[in-house]
Amino acid sequence: MSTETSTASAPAPQTPARPRIPRPGRGSGRRRRGRATGRQGLAGWLFVSPALLGLGVFLVLPILLALWVSFRDWSGLAPLETSRPVGFDNYRDLLVDSGVVQTDFAKSLRNNLYYVLGVVPVQTFLALFLAVLVNQKLLKGRTFFRTAFYFPSVTSSIAVAFIFVFLFSPTGLVNALLSALLPGTVSLVWLDEPTGVIHLLLRLVGVDSPPALLAEHDLMGLSWWEWLSGPSVALSSIMMLATWTTTGTFMLMFLAGLQGISEEIDEAAAIDGVGPRQRFLRITLPMLKPTLFLVLTLGLIGTWQVFDQVYAMTEGGPQKTTFTPAYLVYREGFHNAAMGRAAAIAFILFVVIMAFTGLQRLLLRKED
C-alpha cells in the first residue's frame, strides 16, 4: 500500500524545453525590402542619367534660354550679356500693337491654319486608305507597294521640294497635263500666284469685290476678307508636296494598328452576318482610335512647324502668302536681327500647338 502510494506521488520526468530561435519581425522585413527597392531605384536612375543629362543640356536648357531671350532685345550678333530686358514688348508687337510685325504674324497664322486644315485630314484619310489596301491578304506584291508608298517619306525634303518646283513651273508637267486634259486652259504660274483659292472660286461665280462687312472689320491688322481668302495657289502647291511626302509614314502606323487587331474578332463578326463596311466602321475603326490619335497629333505638330518646303520653294512669297510661324522665326531672327521677337513667335507657336492638341484629345477621348 505504501509502495503504490509512493510510486504514484513521484513526479514525472520533464522534457527539456527547446531553445527559441528569434525570428525577424515584420518591421525588419519591410526595412530590408525598402533598402532593396532603394538600391534598385538608385541603379535605375544611374542607368537613365546619361539620357536625362542629354535632355537637360540639349533640350531643357535651350528652351529656358529661349524663353529668357523672348523677354529681351537681342540682335543675335552682339554678346547675349549686352541685351536689354524689354518685358512683354516682343509679345505686344506680335499680338497687340498695329504694324508690319503684327500683320506679318497674322498672315503666317492664317496661312498655317489653312495649311493644317488642308493637309492633316487628307494625309490621314490617304494613310488609312493605303494601310487598309496593303493589309489585304489577297493583294499580290504587298511588300513592294508598302515600300513604294513609304519611299517619299525617306527622301530628302529639299530634294523633293526642288522636284516640285520643276513640276509646278509654267512649262512643267502639271500645266502640260492640265492643257492635255482641258484644252484651252491658261497655264498657271503656281508658285508665283498669291490669290487665295476661296477668292478664286468666288470670282467664278461673279464675286469680285469683298462685302463691306468683311472689308471694314479686321483682326490683328488683317481684314476678315483677307482671313477668309483660303490658301494661296502657291501654298496649295506646298500642301500637295507635304501630303505626298508624309502619307507613307502614317500609312505604316495605321498598318501596325491594323495588324494588332485580332482576326478572330473580324471572323466572328462575319459569321454573325456583319458586312465588310459595317465591320470596318463599327469594329476596326474604333479599335484604331489610339493610332488615329497618334497620327493626328503628329500631323498637327508637323504641319504647324512647316519650314523647309517653304524655304526651298517660295521663301515666304508671293506677297507673303506662304509665310508660316516657323519661317517667320527664321526671318525675324536671321534676316531682321530680332532674336527676342523670334523667340516670342516660337513660344506663341508652342501655345497654339498645345491648344490644338488638347482640343483634338478632347474630341477623340475614349468613352468610359
Short mmCIF file of the C-alpha atoms (twelve columns), coordinates in Angstrom:
data_MODEL
# 
_entry.id   MODEL 
# 
loop_
_atom_site.group_PDB 
_atom_site.id 
_atom_site.type_symbol 
_atom_site.label_atom_id 
_atom_site.label_alt_id 
_atom_site.label_comp_id 
_atom_site.label_asym_id 
_atom_site.label_seq_id 
_atom_site.Cartn_x 
_atom_site.Cartn_y 
_atom_site.Cartn_z 
_atom_site.pdbx_PDB_model_num 
ATOM 1   C CA . MET A 1   0.000   0.000  0.000    1 
ATOM 2   C CA . SER A 2   2.736   2.421  0.912    1 
ATOM 3   C CA . THR A 3   4.780   1.381  -2.087   1 
ATOM 4   C CA . GLU A 4   1.947   2.137  -4.501   1 
ATOM 5   C CA . THR A 5   1.345   5.468  -2.807   1 
ATOM 6   C CA . SER A 6   4.977   6.483  -3.026   1 
ATOM 7   C CA . THR A 7   5.148   5.427  -6.638   1 
ATOM 8   C CA . ALA A 8   2.051   7.380  -7.568   1 
ATOM 9   C CA . SER A 9   3.255   10.504 -5.796   1 
ATOM 10  C CA . ALA A 10  6.665   10.560 -7.545   1 
ATOM 11  C CA . PRO A 11  6.941   13.456 -10.120  1 
ATOM 12  C CA . ALA A 12  7.003   12.536 -13.826  1 
ATOM 13  C CA . PRO A 13  10.205  13.240 -15.764  1 
ATOM 14  C CA . GLN A 14  10.032  16.539 -17.737  1 
ATOM 15  C CA . THR A 15  11.270  17.011 -21.321  1 
ATOM 16  C CA . PRO A 16  13.834  19.843 -21.580  1 
ATOM 17  C CA . ALA A 17  12.418  22.968 -23.317  1 
ATOM 18  C CA . ARG A 18  13.612  23.616 -26.890  1 
ATOM 19  C CA . PRO A 19  15.521  26.844 -27.225  1 
ATOM 20  C CA . ARG A 20  13.501  29.575 -29.017  1 
ATOM 21  C CA . ILE A 21  15.137  30.924 -32.138  1 
ATOM 22  C CA . PRO A 22  14.388  34.596 -32.595  1 
ATOM 23  C CA . ARG A 23  12.556  35.290 -35.833  1 
ATOM 24  C CA . PRO A 24  12.800  38.572 -37.666  1 
ATOM 25  C CA . GLY A 25  9.789   40.773 -37.137  1 
ATOM 26  C CA . ARG A 26  7.677   42.415 -39.769  1 
ATOM 27  C CA . GLY A 27  9.485   45.697 -39.323  1 
ATOM 28  C CA . SER A 28  12.892  44.269 -40.205  1 
ATOM 29  C CA . GLY A 29  11.490  42.580 -43.340  1 
ATOM 30  C CA . ARG A 30  9.989   45.824 -44.501  1 
ATOM 31  C CA . ARG A 31  13.251  47.598 -43.868  1 
ATOM 32  C CA . ARG A 32  15.146  45.049 -45.957  1 
ATOM 33  C CA . ARG A 33  12.620  45.330 -48.789  1 
ATOM 34  C CA . GLY A 34  12.817  49.101 -48.552  1 
ATOM 35  C CA . ARG A 35  16.600  49.026 -48.785  1 
ATOM 36  C CA . ALA A 36  16.436  46.662 -51.788  1 
ATOM 37  C CA . THR A 37  13.886  48.875 -53.520  1 
ATOM 38  C CA . GLY A 38  16.032  51.907 -52.801  1 
ATOM 39  C CA . ARG A 39  19.087  50.239 -54.313  1 
ATOM 40  C CA . GLN A 40  17.083  49.254 -57.413  1 
ATOM 41  C CA . GLY A 41  15.755  52.809 -57.746  1 
ATOM 42  C CA . LEU A 42  19.273  54.218 -57.444  1 
ATOM 43  C CA . ALA A 43  20.548  51.789 -60.081  1 
ATOM 44  C CA . GLY A 44  17.678  52.802 -62.370  1 
ATOM 45  C CA . TRP A 45  18.486  56.493 -62.012  1 
ATOM 46  C CA . LEU A 46  22.139  55.763 -62.730  1 
ATOM 47  C CA . PHE A 47  21.210  53.946 -65.944  1 
ATOM 48  C CA . VAL A 48  18.924  56.713 -67.236  1 
ATOM 49  C CA . SER A 49  21.158  59.582 -66.067  1 
ATOM 50  C CA . PRO A 50  23.057  59.866 -69.412  1 
ATOM 51  C CA . ALA A 51  19.774  60.259 -71.296  1 
ATOM 52  C CA . LEU A 52  18.440  62.730 -68.717  1 
ATOM 53  C CA . LEU A 53  21.687  64.690 -68.876  1 
ATOM 54  C CA . GLY A 54  21.438  64.873 -72.664  1 
ATOM 55  C CA . LEU A 55  17.814  66.026 -72.499  1 
ATOM 56  C CA . GLY A 56  18.682  68.636 -69.919  1 
ATOM 57  C CA . VAL A 57  21.667  70.045 -71.805  1 
ATOM 58  C CA . PHE A 58  20.285  69.910 -75.342  1 
ATOM 59  C CA . LEU A 59  16.536  70.388 -74.742  1 
ATOM 60  C CA . VAL A 60  15.520  71.851 -71.390  1 
ATOM 61  C CA . LEU A 61  18.273  74.437 -71.061  1 
ATOM 62  C CA . PRO A 62  17.866  75.779 -74.646  1 
ATOM 63  C CA . ILE A 63  14.102  76.087 -74.100  1 
ATOM 64  C CA . LEU A 64  14.609  78.020 -70.874  1 
ATOM 65  C CA . LEU A 65  17.240  80.204 -72.545  1 
ATOM 66  C CA . ALA A 66  14.907  80.912 -75.484  1 
ATOM 67  C CA . LEU A 67  12.133  81.833 -73.042  1 
ATOM 68  C CA . TRP A 68  14.513  84.250 -71.340  1 
ATOM 69  C CA . VAL A 69  15.559  85.726 -74.704  1 
ATOM 70  C CA . SER A 70  11.894  86.288 -75.663  1 
ATOM 71  C CA . PHE A 71  11.724  88.978 -72.955  1 
ATOM 72  C CA . ARG A 72  14.836  90.780 -74.173  1 
ATOM 73  C CA . ASP A 73  16.015  92.868 -77.098  1 
ATOM 74  C CA . TRP A 74  18.872  90.903 -78.659  1 
ATOM 75  C CA . SER A 75  20.115  91.031 -82.222  1 
ATOM 76  C CA . GLY A 76  21.864  87.676 -82.130  1 
ATOM 77  C CA . LEU A 77  25.109  89.331 -83.273  1 
ATOM 78  C CA . ALA A 78  26.268  91.028 -80.073  1 
ATOM 79  C CA . PRO A 79  27.058  89.049 -76.906  1 
ATOM 80  C CA . LEU A 80  23.964  87.942 -75.048  1 
ATOM 81  C CA . GLU A 81  25.115  89.836 -71.958  1 
ATOM 82  C CA . THR A 82  24.671  93.122 -73.816  1 
ATOM 83  C CA . SER A 83  20.956  92.504 -74.465  1 
ATOM 84  C CA . ARG A 84  18.480  94.610 -72.519  1 
ATOM 85  C CA . PRO A 85  15.208  93.459 -70.939  1 
ATOM 86  C CA . VAL A 86  12.040  94.680 -72.639  1 
ATOM 87  C CA . GLY A 87  9.397   92.778 -70.705  1 
ATOM 88  C CA . PHE A 88  6.433   91.752 -72.834  1 
ATOM 89  C CA . ASP A 89  7.226   94.187 -75.678  1 
ATOM 90  C CA . ASN A 90  8.063   91.383 -78.124  1 
ATOM 91  C CA . TYR A 91  4.738   89.679 -77.444  1 
ATOM 92  C CA . ARG A 92  2.931   93.028 -77.573  1 
ATOM 93  C CA . ASP A 93  4.401   93.781 -81.009  1 
ATOM 94  C CA . LEU A 94  3.056   90.471 -82.304  1 
ATOM 95  C CA . LEU A 95  -0.368  90.384 -80.694  1 
ATOM 96  C CA . VAL A 96  -1.449  93.906 -79.717  1 
ATOM 97  C CA . ASP A 97  0.361   96.780 -81.417  1 
ATOM 98  C CA . SER A 98  -0.654  97.506 -85.000  1 
ATOM 99  C CA . GLY A 99  2.109   97.464 -87.565  1 
ATOM 100 C CA . VAL A 100 4.000   95.414 -90.079  1 
ATOM 101 C CA . VAL A 101 5.237   92.982 -87.429  1 
ATOM 102 C CA . GLN A 102 1.719   92.142 -86.275  1 
ATOM 103 C CA . THR A 103 0.390   91.931 -89.848  1 
ATOM 104 C CA . ASP A 104 3.147   89.548 -90.908  1 
ATOM 105 C CA . PHE A 105 2.491   87.353 -87.883  1 
ATOM 106 C CA . ALA A 106 -1.246  87.342 -88.618  1 
ATOM 107 C CA . LYS A 107 -0.543  86.317 -92.212  1 
ATOM 108 C CA . SER A 108 1.666   83.479 -91.021  1 
ATOM 109 C CA . LEU A 109 -1.054  82.239 -88.663  1 
ATOM 110 C CA . ARG A 110 -3.675  82.453 -91.414  1 
ATOM 111 C CA . ASN A 111 -1.505  80.609 -93.915  1 
ATOM 112 C CA . ASN A 112 -0.522  77.919 -91.443  1 
ATOM 113 C CA . LEU A 113 -4.115  77.431 -90.317  1 
ATOM 114 C CA . TYR A 114 -5.206  76.731 -93.909  1 
ATOM 115 C CA . TYR A 115 -2.153  74.509 -94.281  1 
ATOM 116 C CA . VAL A 116 -3.213  72.429 -91.264  1 
ATOM 117 C CA . LEU A 117 -6.847  72.222 -92.372  1 
ATOM 118 C CA . GLY A 118 -5.812  71.146 -95.854  1 
ATOM 119 C CA . VAL A 119 -3.003  68.694 -95.109  1 
ATOM 120 C CA . VAL A 120 -3.927  66.859 -91.902  1 
ATOM 121 C CA . PRO A 121 -7.348  65.464 -92.962  1 
ATOM 122 C CA . VAL A 122 -6.146  64.496 -96.446  1 
ATOM 123 C CA . GLN A 123 -2.946  62.789 -95.314  1 
ATOM 124 C CA . THR A 124 -4.803  60.954 -92.534  1 
ATOM 125 C CA . PHE A 125 -7.502  59.682 -94.894  1 
ATOM 126 C CA . LEU A 126 -4.990  58.633 -97.563  1 
ATOM 127 C CA . ALA A 127 -2.759  56.931 -94.995  1 
ATOM 128 C CA . LEU A 128 -5.682  54.932 -93.605  1 
ATOM 129 C CA . PHE A 129 -6.892  54.023 -97.097  1 
ATOM 130 C CA . LEU A 130 -3.449  52.835 -98.186  1 
ATOM 131 C CA . ALA A 131 -2.952  50.901 -94.940  1 
ATOM 132 C CA . VAL A 132 -6.230  49.039 -95.434  1 
ATOM 133 C CA . LEU A 133 -5.285  48.403 -99.055  1 
ATOM 134 C CA . VAL A 134 -1.826  46.945 -98.416  1 
ATOM 135 C CA . ASN A 135 -3.157  44.934 -95.468  1 
ATOM 136 C CA . GLN A 136 -5.343  42.802 -97.732  1 
ATOM 137 C CA . LYS A 137 -4.160  39.208 -97.912  1 
ATOM 138 C CA . LEU A 138 -5.332  38.817 -101.500 1 
ATOM 139 C CA . LEU A 139 -3.150  41.703 -102.698 1 
ATOM 140 C CA . LYS A 140 -0.089  40.464 -104.561 1 
ATOM 141 C CA . GLY A 141 3.178   42.298 -104.101 1 
ATOM 142 C CA . ARG A 142 2.186   43.811 -100.778 1 
ATOM 143 C CA . THR A 143 5.810   44.344 -99.766  1 
ATOM 144 C CA . PHE A 144 6.517   46.257 -102.968 1 
ATOM 145 C CA . PHE A 145 3.531   48.567 -102.509 1 
ATOM 146 C CA . ARG A 146 4.367   49.225 -98.865  1 
ATOM 147 C CA . THR A 147 7.897   50.202 -99.856  1 
ATOM 148 C CA . ALA A 148 6.716   52.321 -102.779 1 
ATOM 149 C CA . PHE A 149 4.183   54.234 -100.682 1 
ATOM 150 C CA . TYR A 150 6.708   54.796 -97.891  1 
ATOM 151 C CA . PHE A 151 9.609   55.808 -100.151 1 
ATOM 152 C CA . PRO A 152 8.702   59.547 -100.424 1 
ATOM 153 C CA . SER A 153 8.870   59.829 -96.636  1 
ATOM 154 C CA . VAL A 154 12.562  58.873 -96.516  1 
ATOM 155 C CA . THR A 155 13.592  61.098 -99.414  1 
ATOM 156 C CA . SER A 156 15.285  64.416 -98.670  1 
ATOM 157 C CA . SER A 157 12.625  67.090 -98.266  1 
ATOM 158 C CA . ILE A 158 14.783  69.690 -100.026 1 
ATOM 159 C CA . ALA A 159 15.345  67.378 -102.997 1 
ATOM 160 C CA . VAL A 160 11.609  66.686 -103.244 1 
ATOM 161 C CA . ALA A 161 10.922  70.431 -102.991 1 
ATOM 162 C CA . PHE A 162 13.179  71.139 -105.976 1 
ATOM 163 C CA . ILE A 163 11.405  68.417 -107.968 1 
ATOM 164 C CA . PHE A 164 8.055   70.029 -107.189 1 
ATOM 165 C CA . VAL A 165 9.414   73.427 -108.223 1 
ATOM 166 C CA . PHE A 166 10.096  71.917 -111.637 1 
ATOM 167 C CA . LEU A 167 6.704   70.167 -111.766 1 
ATOM 168 C CA . PHE A 168 4.790   73.359 -110.957 1 
ATOM 169 C CA . SER A 169 6.800   75.673 -113.211 1 
ATOM 170 C CA . PRO A 170 4.896   77.379 -116.090 1 
ATOM 171 C CA . THR A 171 6.287   74.810 -118.540 1 
ATOM 172 C CA . GLY A 172 6.249   71.945 -116.060 1 
ATOM 173 C CA . LEU A 173 4.450   68.635 -116.062 1 
ATOM 174 C CA . VAL A 174 1.398   69.839 -114.107 1 
ATOM 175 C CA . ASN A 175 0.500   72.558 -116.633 1 
ATOM 176 C CA . ALA A 176 1.220   70.163 -119.502 1 
ATOM 177 C CA . LEU A 177 -1.245  67.617 -118.081 1 
ATOM 178 C CA . LEU A 178 -3.878  70.292 -117.484 1 
ATOM 179 C CA . SER A 179 -3.515  71.539 -121.054 1 
ATOM 180 C CA . ALA A 180 -3.867  67.994 -122.376 1 
ATOM 181 C CA . LEU A 181 -6.902  67.179 -120.241 1 
ATOM 182 C CA . LEU A 182 -8.562  70.594 -120.505 1 
ATOM 183 C CA . PRO A 183 -7.674  72.198 -123.849 1 
ATOM 184 C CA . GLY A 184 -7.646  75.959 -123.684 1 
ATOM 185 C CA . THR A 185 -6.716  76.103 -120.018 1 
ATOM 186 C CA . VAL A 186 -4.463  79.009 -119.143 1 
ATOM 187 C CA . SER A 187 -1.169  77.812 -117.686 1 
ATOM 188 C CA . LEU A 188 -0.905  78.775 -114.027 1 
ATOM 189 C CA . VAL A 189 2.218   80.219 -112.507 1 
ATOM 190 C CA . TRP A 190 1.649   78.070 -109.440 1 
ATOM 191 C CA . LEU A 191 4.438   79.220 -107.149 1 
ATOM 192 C CA . ASP A 192 4.011   82.909 -108.049 1 
ATOM 193 C CA . GLU A 193 0.221   83.161 -107.670 1 
ATOM 194 C CA . PRO A 194 -0.789  84.899 -104.387 1 
ATOM 195 C CA . THR A 195 -4.566  84.743 -104.868 1 
ATOM 196 C CA . GLY A 196 -6.439  82.628 -102.355 1 
ATOM 197 C CA . VAL A 197 -8.304  79.567 -103.569 1 
ATOM 198 C CA . ILE A 198 -11.581 80.691 -101.959 1 
ATOM 199 C CA . HIS A 199 -11.304 84.084 -103.651 1 
ATOM 200 C CA . LEU A 200 -10.672 82.372 -106.987 1 
ATOM 201 C CA . LEU A 201 -13.791 80.240 -106.566 1 
ATOM 202 C CA . LEU A 202 -15.841 83.314 -105.646 1 
ATOM 203 C CA . ARG A 203 -14.639 85.053 -108.806 1 
ATOM 204 C CA . LEU A 204 -16.005 82.173 -110.852 1 
ATOM 205 C CA . VAL A 205 -19.492 82.905 -109.504 1 
ATOM 206 C CA . GLY A 206 -19.167 86.662 -110.025 1 
ATOM 207 C CA . VAL A 207 -17.972 87.900 -106.607 1 
ATOM 208 C CA . ASP A 208 -15.072 90.234 -107.459 1 
ATOM 209 C CA . SER A 209 -15.156 92.690 -104.539 1 
ATOM 210 C CA . PRO A 210 -15.353 91.958 -100.801 1 
ATOM 211 C CA . PRO A 211 -18.571 92.619 -98.872  1 
ATOM 212 C CA . ALA A 212 -18.431 95.759 -96.742  1 
ATOM 213 C CA . LEU A 213 -18.898 93.774 -93.525  1 
ATOM 214 C CA . LEU A 214 -15.778 91.692 -94.181  1 
ATOM 215 C CA . ALA A 215 -13.685 94.524 -95.595  1 
ATOM 216 C CA . GLU A 216 -14.294 97.043 -92.792  1 
ATOM 217 C CA . HIS A 217 -13.521 94.782 -89.840  1 
ATOM 218 C CA . ASP A 218 -10.102 93.355 -89.119  1 
ATOM 219 C CA . LEU A 219 -8.227  91.102 -86.711  1 
ATOM 220 C CA . MET A 220 -4.536  91.679 -85.981  1 
ATOM 221 C CA . GLY A 221 -4.244  94.020 -88.948  1 
ATOM 222 C CA . LEU A 222 -5.896  91.696 -91.478  1 
ATOM 223 C CA . SER A 223 -9.439  92.263 -92.678  1 
ATOM 224 C CA . TRP A 224 -11.892 89.417 -92.388  1 
ATOM 225 C CA . TRP A 225 -11.914 89.246 -96.176  1 
ATOM 226 C CA . GLU A 226 -8.176  88.512 -96.107  1 
ATOM 227 C CA . TRP A 227 -8.608  85.964 -93.330  1 
ATOM 228 C CA . LEU A 228 -11.197 84.147 -95.471  1 
ATOM 229 C CA . SER A 229 -9.111  84.153 -98.638  1 
ATOM 230 C CA . GLY A 230 -8.174  80.493 -98.334  1 
ATOM 231 C CA . PRO A 231 -4.700  79.117 -99.066  1 
ATOM 232 C CA . SER A 232 -2.977  80.782 -101.982 1 
ATOM 233 C CA . VAL A 233 -2.247  78.822 -105.134 1 
ATOM 234 C CA . ALA A 234 1.431   78.799 -104.142 1 
ATOM 235 C CA . LEU A 235 0.626   77.456 -100.676 1 
ATOM 236 C CA . SER A 236 -1.662  74.830 -102.205 1 
ATOM 237 C CA . SER A 237 1.312   73.522 -104.188 1 
ATOM 238 C CA . ILE A 238 3.323   73.151 -100.988 1 
ATOM 239 C CA . MET A 239 0.363   71.385 -99.370  1 
ATOM 240 C CA . MET A 240 0.347   68.820 -102.186 1 
ATOM 241 C CA . LEU A 241 4.049   68.197 -101.609 1 
ATOM 242 C CA . ALA A 242 3.586   67.789 -97.848  1 
ATOM 243 C CA . THR A 243 0.702   65.360 -98.290  1 
ATOM 244 C CA . TRP A 244 2.690   63.242 -100.736 1 
ATOM 245 C CA . THR A 245 5.781   63.041 -98.519  1 
ATOM 246 C CA . THR A 246 4.070   62.330 -95.181  1 
ATOM 247 C CA . THR A 247 1.322   59.882 -96.118  1 
ATOM 248 C CA . GLY A 248 3.693   56.901 -96.249  1 
ATOM 249 C CA . THR A 249 4.864   57.309 -92.654  1 
ATOM 250 C CA . PHE A 250 1.346   57.477 -91.288  1 
ATOM 251 C CA . MET A 251 0.370   54.541 -93.504  1 
ATOM 252 C CA . LEU A 252 2.870   52.376 -91.629  1 
ATOM 253 C CA . MET A 253 1.395   53.487 -88.300  1 
ATOM 254 C CA . PHE A 254 -2.107  52.546 -89.390  1 
ATOM 255 C CA . LEU A 255 -0.772  49.287 -90.803  1 
ATOM 256 C CA . ALA A 256 0.756   48.419 -87.442  1 
ATOM 257 C CA . GLY A 257 -2.569  49.188 -85.781  1 
ATOM 258 C CA . LEU A 258 -4.479  47.015 -88.241  1 
ATOM 259 C CA . GLN A 259 -2.114  44.088 -87.741  1 
ATOM 260 C CA . GLY A 260 -2.565  44.425 -83.980  1 
ATOM 261 C CA . ILE A 261 -6.295  43.679 -84.284  1 
ATOM 262 C CA . SER A 262 -7.088  40.001 -83.827  1 
ATOM 263 C CA . GLU A 263 -8.504  38.286 -86.897  1 
ATOM 264 C CA . GLU A 264 -10.877 36.323 -84.679  1 
ATOM 265 C CA . ILE A 265 -12.893 39.473 -83.976  1 
ATOM 266 C CA . ASP A 266 -13.423 40.139 -87.671  1 
ATOM 267 C CA . GLU A 267 -14.224 36.497 -88.362  1 
ATOM 268 C CA . ALA A 268 -16.774 36.371 -85.542  1 
ATOM 269 C CA . ALA A 269 -18.494 39.485 -86.896  1 
ATOM 270 C CA . ALA A 270 -18.553 37.974 -90.385  1 
ATOM 271 C CA . ILE A 271 -20.162 34.804 -89.014  1 
ATOM 272 C CA . ASP A 272 -22.816 36.959 -87.354  1 
ATOM 273 C CA . GLY A 273 -23.660 38.408 -90.753  1 
ATOM 274 C CA . VAL A 274 -21.996 41.826 -90.414  1 
ATOM 275 C CA . GLY A 275 -20.960 43.209 -93.803  1 
ATOM 276 C CA . PRO A 276 -17.431 44.443 -94.601  1 
ATOM 277 C CA . ARG A 277 -18.414 48.111 -94.440  1 
ATOM 278 C CA . GLN A 278 -20.099 47.783 -91.055  1 
ATOM 279 C CA . ARG A 279 -17.191 45.695 -89.730  1 
ATOM 280 C CA . PHE A 280 -14.794 48.454 -90.672  1 
ATOM 281 C CA . LEU A 281 -16.912 51.293 -89.269  1 
ATOM 282 C CA . ARG A 282 -18.093 49.591 -86.085  1 
ATOM 283 C CA . ILE A 283 -15.166 47.298 -85.222  1 
ATOM 284 C CA . THR A 284 -11.932 48.175 -86.991  1 
ATOM 285 C CA . LEU A 285 -12.136 51.965 -86.840  1 
ATOM 286 C CA . PRO A 286 -12.980 52.179 -83.108  1 
ATOM 287 C CA . MET A 287 -10.090 49.820 -82.328  1 
ATOM 288 C CA . LEU A 288 -7.786  52.114 -84.334  1 
ATOM 289 C CA . LYS A 289 -8.643  55.123 -82.172  1 
ATOM 290 C CA . PRO A 290 -5.254  55.161 -80.332  1 
ATOM 291 C CA . THR A 291 -3.422  55.007 -83.666  1 
ATOM 292 C CA . LEU A 292 -5.705  57.677 -85.098  1 
ATOM 293 C CA . PHE A 293 -4.955  59.932 -82.142  1 
ATOM 294 C CA . LEU A 294 -1.214  59.427 -82.649  1 
ATOM 295 C CA . VAL A 295 -1.411  60.157 -86.380  1 
ATOM 296 C CA . LEU A 296 -3.495  63.288 -85.893  1 
ATOM 297 C CA . THR A 297 -1.225  64.547 -83.110  1 
ATOM 298 C CA . LEU A 298 1.949   64.069 -85.148  1 
ATOM 299 C CA . GLY A 299 0.235   65.567 -88.179  1 
ATOM 300 C CA . LEU A 300 -0.804  68.678 -86.266  1 
ATOM 301 C CA . ILE A 301 2.645   69.185 -84.777  1 
ATOM 302 C CA . GLY A 302 4.377   68.647 -88.117  1 
ATOM 303 C CA . THR A 303 2.103   70.968 -90.085  1 
ATOM 304 C CA . TRP A 304 2.367   73.778 -87.549  1 
ATOM 305 C CA . GLN A 305 6.164   73.531 -87.777  1 
ATOM 306 C CA . VAL A 306 6.488   73.542 -91.571  1 
ATOM 307 C CA . PHE A 307 9.637   75.349 -92.692  1 
ATOM 308 C CA . ASP A 308 11.903  73.513 -95.118  1 
ATOM 309 C CA . GLN A 309 9.407   73.261 -98.005  1 
ATOM 310 C CA . VAL A 310 8.563   76.965 -97.707  1 
ATOM 311 C CA . TYR A 311 12.240  77.919 -97.557  1 
ATOM 312 C CA . ALA A 312 13.162  75.825 -100.586 1 
ATOM 313 C CA . MET A 313 10.171  76.578 -102.828 1 
ATOM 314 C CA . THR A 314 8.932   80.126 -102.186 1 
ATOM 315 C CA . GLU A 315 10.881  81.771 -99.329  1 
ATOM 316 C CA . GLY A 316 7.603   83.095 -97.960  1 
ATOM 317 C CA . GLY A 317 6.348   84.594 -101.235 1 
ATOM 318 C CA . PRO A 318 4.497   85.555 -103.270 1 
ATOM 319 C CA . GLN A 319 3.273   88.560 -101.289 1 
ATOM 320 C CA . LYS A 320 3.855   86.696 -98.004  1 
ATOM 321 C CA . THR A 321 1.114   84.179 -98.777  1 
ATOM 322 C CA . THR A 322 3.359   81.260 -97.796  1 
ATOM 323 C CA . PHE A 323 4.627   82.777 -94.565  1 
ATOM 324 C CA . THR A 324 4.398   80.353 -91.637  1 
ATOM 325 C CA . PRO A 325 5.285   80.975 -87.978  1 
ATOM 326 C CA . ALA A 326 8.306   78.657 -88.252  1 
ATOM 327 C CA . TYR A 327 9.566   80.511 -91.336  1 
ATOM 328 C CA . LEU A 328 8.868   83.822 -89.601  1 
ATOM 329 C CA . VAL A 329 11.070  82.719 -86.688  1 
ATOM 330 C CA . TYR A 330 13.930  82.237 -89.146  1 
ATOM 331 C CA . ARG A 331 13.202  85.521 -90.934  1 
ATOM 332 C CA . GLU A 332 12.958  87.638 -87.781  1 
ATOM 333 C CA . GLY A 333 15.958  86.029 -86.157  1 
ATOM 334 C CA . PHE A 334 18.436  85.881 -89.027  1 
ATOM 335 C CA . HIS A 335 17.215  88.487 -91.532  1 
ATOM 336 C CA . ASN A 336 15.874  91.193 -89.216  1 
ATOM 337 C CA . ALA A 337 18.295  90.510 -86.317  1 
ATOM 338 C CA . ALA A 338 15.415  90.338 -83.813  1 
ATOM 339 C CA . MET A 339 16.142  87.191 -81.835  1 
ATOM 340 C CA . GLY A 340 13.891  88.215 -78.979  1 
ATOM 341 C CA . ARG A 341 10.914  88.574 -81.283  1 
ATOM 342 C CA . ALA A 342 11.771  85.288 -82.999  1 
ATOM 343 C CA . ALA A 343 11.812  83.516 -79.629  1 
ATOM 344 C CA . ALA A 344 8.445   85.074 -78.765  1 
ATOM 345 C CA . ILE A 345 6.969   83.746 -82.014  1 
ATOM 346 C CA . ALA A 346 8.319   80.284 -81.188  1 
ATOM 347 C CA . PHE A 347 6.624   80.249 -77.781  1 
ATOM 348 C CA . ILE A 348 3.329   81.552 -79.170  1 
ATOM 349 C CA . LEU A 349 3.544   78.724 -81.700  1 
ATOM 350 C CA . PHE A 350 4.127   76.295 -78.829  1 
ATOM 351 C CA . VAL A 351 0.933   77.503 -77.138  1 
ATOM 352 C CA . VAL A 352 -1.011  77.164 -80.408  1 
ATOM 353 C CA . ILE A 353 0.206   73.576 -80.885  1 
ATOM 354 C CA . MET A 354 -0.685  72.654 -77.311  1 
ATOM 355 C CA . ALA A 355 -4.158  74.179 -77.730  1 
ATOM 356 C CA . PHE A 356 -4.866  72.243 -80.926  1 
ATOM 357 C CA . THR A 357 -3.522  69.023 -79.410  1 
ATOM 358 C CA . GLY A 358 -5.689  69.459 -76.321  1 
ATOM 359 C CA . LEU A 359 -8.762  70.149 -78.441  1 
ATOM 360 C CA . GLN A 360 -8.072  67.058 -80.504  1 
ATOM 361 C CA . ARG A 361 -7.621  64.967 -77.375  1 
ATOM 362 C CA . LEU A 362 -10.942 66.293 -76.064  1 
ATOM 363 C CA . LEU A 363 -12.715 65.315 -79.275  1 
ATOM 364 C CA . LEU A 364 -11.150 61.844 -79.517  1 
ATOM 365 C CA . ARG A 365 -11.058 60.862 -75.868  1 
ATOM 366 C CA . LYS A 366 -12.300 57.407 -75.039  1 
ATOM 367 C CA . GLU A 367 -15.725 56.998 -73.513  1 
ATOM 368 C CA . ASP A 368 -15.852 55.468 -70.057  1 
# 
